[in-house]
Structure formats: C-alpha cells, structure tokens
Amino acid sequence: MTLRKPAETAAPVHELIRERWSPRAFTPKPVPQQAVLAMFEAARWAASASNEQPWHYIVAPREDTAAFERAVDCLAAGNQGWAKNAGLLVFTVARLTRGNGEPYRHALHDMGLASAQLTFQAMASGLMVHQMAGIDGNKIRTFYKVPEGYDPVTGIAIGYQADSSTLPEDRQKQEAAPRQRKPLAGMVFAGEFGKTAPLIA
Ligand SMILES: Cc1cc2nc3c(=O)[nH]c(=O)nc-3n(C[C@H](O)[C@H](O)[C@H](O)COP(=O)(O)O)c2cc1C
C-alpha cells in the first residue's frame, strides 16, 4: 500500500491537486516514454510572460544507467539517498534574459509554472513528483554545459510511489508526517495587503 496524504481543503479541489504531495519512497522502475512525452508537452503549453517560454529540462531516465548516475551525483547528498530510486530525474534550467536582452524578472515564476503543469500531467499517468532545491548548480552547469544567461533552478524526481517501509526509519517518520499549510486568511487579501478578503473569512 502506498501512502496517501490528501490535502484537507476548505472547498473541494480537483482530485489531482488533493492527492499531490512529495513522497520520497519510489519504486526503481522506468517511466514509459509516452508518459515522459506527455509531461513535457504539458510543461510546454504553460503560460509565460510575453510567451517567453524560459523553461528548459535536462532528463536522465533510470534505464540509461550512466546518465542517471550522473544526475544523482548532481543532487545534494540529502536527496541522493531517496531520489536514486526515481524512474526519471530532471533538472530545470531557466533562461534569465528576455528575447530583447532585458532581464527576465519572471523567468523563475514561469519555470515553476511549467513544472507545475508537468507535475499534474505526470500524476494523471499514475506517477508522483518530488521537486528539489537541493541540487549542485555548479556541477549541473559543468556536466551539462549550461550556457551563460541560463540558471539551473531545481531537480525533479519522478516515478512510481513505493511503500514507505522501503525508506530508512527516520525517513519513514518524515514520510508519515502530516502535511501542513498556513491558513487562507493570511494569504488572500482585499483592499490592503494583510486584510483578509471577506470571501475567504
Ligand atoms: C522548489 C522546491 C524545492 C524543494 N526542495 C526539496 C529538497 O531539496 N528536498 C526535499 O526532500 N524536498 C524538497 N521539496 C519538497 C517540499 O519540501 C514540499 O513540497 C513541501 O514540504 C510541501 O509538501 P508537499 O509537497 O508534500 O505538499 C521542494 C519543493 C519545491 C517546490
């Protein structure tokens, strides 16, 4: 049995949103090519400022052992132990300038937006997704020859969720911990920053 941690929501939300969470227990099994293609198509069709599409992805499927091991090596030590069981490791790389050479202030926003679409498309294929800030950006830059003006942003572990008992004990506790969020009241304002919107209260 894989662990479910459905979001407790103030209003009904789409099943994919309710069921999304970031597991660390993955089954070391490849992700079918059709599912991989679908998730990057989903990312490609995200919105972006002036349609700049700053997003780039570097993929390492586990069936390509050398590429996969190289990708694991580009993760922070704390992520390597569990992410090595994912079916697919991905690094996101954002272009930091606009087509006209101006700084692209929303590049990371748009990169994240594309990756959110990737996440839900992956879930629609029965996969789970765990994003990681814990990456070695310098290693990624060197290994994958990321050019100037582009920045590695995150790593993403994608795969089939495994039973939590496959994790070491301390990780099992972390895996079972309840999901927490700040209240909506401190997030949605009207009239003035900090004033909770009446429709939320
Ligand atoms: C940009 C980003 C970076 C993250 N970095 C890491 C990470 O390096 N290691 C890790 O185990 N989880 C990481 N996470 C997962 C978060 O800790 C997780 O999304 C958060 O605790 C909320 O839990 P949930 O996704 O299960 O709802 C990251 C998530 C995001 C979106």
The ligand as an SDF file (V2000), in Angstrom:
LIG
                    3D

 31 33  0  0  0  0  0  0  0  0999 V2000
   11.2130   24.4200   -5.2920 C   0  0  0  0  0  0  0  0  0  0  0  0
   11.1110   23.2700   -4.3340 C   0  0  0  0  0  0  0  0  0  0  0  0
   12.2600   22.7800   -3.7380 C   0  0  0  0  0  0  0  0  0  0  0  0
   12.2030   21.6790   -2.8730 C   0  0  0  0  0  0  0  0  0  0  0  0
   13.3680   21.1280   -2.4100 N   0  0  0  0  0  0  0  0  0  0  0  0
   13.3380   19.9440   -1.7590 C   0  0  0  0  0  0  0  0  0  0  0  0
   14.5470   19.2470   -1.4850 C   0  0  0  0  0  0  0  0  0  0  0  0
   15.6560   19.6520   -1.8650 O   0  0  0  0  0  0  0  0  0  0  0  0
   14.4510   18.0640   -0.8150 N   0  0  0  0  0  0  0  0  0  0  0  0
   13.2520   17.5400   -0.4060 C   0  0  0  0  0  0  0  0  0  0  0  0
   13.2430   16.4460    0.1720 O   0  0  0  0  0  0  0  0  0  0  0  0
   12.0820   18.1860   -0.6860 N   0  0  0  0  0  0  0  0  0  0  0  0
   12.0910   19.3560   -1.3630 C   0  0  0  0  0  0  0  0  0  0  0  0
   10.9180   19.9860   -1.7150 N   0  0  0  0  0  0  0  0  0  0  0  0
    9.6280   19.4360   -1.2770 C   0  0  0  0  0  0  0  0  0  0  0  0
    8.9890   20.3450   -0.2290 C   0  0  0  0  0  0  0  0  0  0  0  0
    9.6320   20.1680    0.9990 O   0  0  0  0  0  0  0  0  0  0  0  0
    7.4920   20.0330   -0.1710 C   0  0  0  0  0  0  0  0  0  0  0  0
    6.9010   20.3840   -1.4000 O   0  0  0  0  0  0  0  0  0  0  0  0
    6.8000   20.8040    0.9620 C   0  0  0  0  0  0  0  0  0  0  0  0
    7.2680   20.3740    2.2130 O   0  0  0  0  0  0  0  0  0  0  0  0
    5.2970   20.6250    0.9210 C   0  0  0  0  0  0  0  0  0  0  0  0
    4.9760   19.2660    0.9670 O   0  0  0  0  0  0  0  0  0  0  0  0
    4.0640   18.5660   -0.1490 P   0  0  0  0  0  0  0  0  0  0  0  0
    4.7320   18.8130   -1.4960 O   0  0  0  0  0  0  0  0  0  0  0  0
    4.1050   17.0960    0.1990 O   0  0  0  0  0  0  0  0  0  0  0  0
    2.7210   19.1640   -0.0850 O   0  0  0  0  0  0  0  0  0  0  0  0
   10.9460   21.0920   -2.5570 C   0  0  0  0  0  0  0  0  0  0  0  0
    9.7940   21.6120   -3.1480 C   0  0  0  0  0  0  0  0  0  0  0  0
    9.8630   22.6690   -4.0310 C   0  0  0  0  0  0  0  0  0  0  0  0
    8.6030   23.1580   -4.6870 C   0  0  0  0  0  0  0  0  0  0  0  0
  1  2  1  0
  2  3  1  0
  2 30  2  0
  3  4  2  0
  4  5  1  0
  4 28  1  0
  5  6  2  0
  6  7  1  0
  6 13  1  0
  7  8  2  0
  7  9  1  0
  9 10  1  0
 10 11  2  0
 10 12  1  0
 12 13  2  0
 13 14  1  0
 14 15  1  0
 14 28  1  0
 15 16  1  0
 16 17  1  0
 16 18  1  0
 18 19  1  0
 18 20  1  0
 20 21  1  0
 20 22  1  0
 22 23  1  0
 23 24  1  0
 24 25  2  0
 24 26  1  0
 24 27  1  0
 28 29  2  0
 29 30  1  0
 30 31  1  0
M  END
$$$$
